[in-house]
Amino acid sequence: MNEKWFAVGKIVNTHGIRGELKVLPQTDFADVRFAPGSKLRMLNEESGASQEVKVESARANKNVFIVKLDGFHDINLVEKYKGWVLKVSEADLVELGDGEYYYHEIIGCRVVTEEGEELGVISEILSPGANDVWVVERPKGKGKQILIPVIDDVLIGVDKQEKLVTVRLMEGLI
């Protein structure tokens, strides 16, 4: 498994007795990821065990997707997969438009102000509501985390190759 794999969902429970699974999506492209015929990898993050699977059918249900996997037609066959993560290979990532980024492209980026002041490194992405918020870890002794709202007034540029984000600090952010 030399390829990079990215989480697209977590199996949170079974659904019914016919082998369906409740999957909490961790992707903006759930309709694409869980479409019939999609190939995913199920991974147990504790043991490292993994298995390639193919989606037979899926439907949205409240905040989860009910997913039926090819070859799993009984609750007894899927019970052991509760807590496993569904992943997609890097080759199967959906192309994004301008100004859109995958989490793995942003986490680890250095953040600087438009004046060139180094603020720290993005360690986490929060999605509290209207816009995402990037959590910037400050260098030791420079203070606590900075929460950067991902809005046009603040975000000036993102250079994915250089892993560099340039921001304009609004009053009260620090």
Secondary structure by P-SEA (a helix, b strand, c coil): ccbbbbbccccccccccccccccccccccccccccccbbbbbbcccccbbbbbbbccccccccccccccccccccccccccccbbbbbccccccccccccccccccccbbbbccccccccccccccccccbbbbbbbcccccccbbbbbbcccccccccccccbbbbbbccccc
